[in-house]
């Protein structure tokens, strides 16, 4: 298969009130849409034309929780959401 152009990265954190804290980044890490706190569907509406490009990679517990909204709206244009985990960093 051919090489794919890396798509945007959508970070969704569950705001625990039917909303997500969300930011959309380019594959290079530039902010495409600044942070918001909106319902998942409203977040996708706000991102509008940015969703029409390459496949978007979703990450965060909000993306996992609202994966059905993402799939319903974007279908195959959205990569499967992944939960963000953190590790304690220690120094030797």
HELIX and SHEET records of a PDB file:
HELIX    1   1 UNK A   40  UNK A   47  1                                   8    
HELIX    2   2 UNK A   48  UNK A   52  5                                   5    
HELIX    3   3 UNK A   61  UNK A   65  1                                   5    
HELIX    4   4 UNK A   67  UNK A   74  1                                   8    
HELIX    5   5 UNK A   75  UNK A   77  5                                   3    
SHEET    1   A 5 UNK A  31  UNK A  38  0                                        
SHEET    2   A 5 UNK A  20  UNK A  25 -1                                        
SHEET    3   A 5 UNK A   9  UNK A  14 -1                                        
SHEET    4   A 5 UNK A  56  UNK A  59  1                                        
SHEET    5   A 5 UNK A  78  UNK A  82  1                                        
END                                                                             
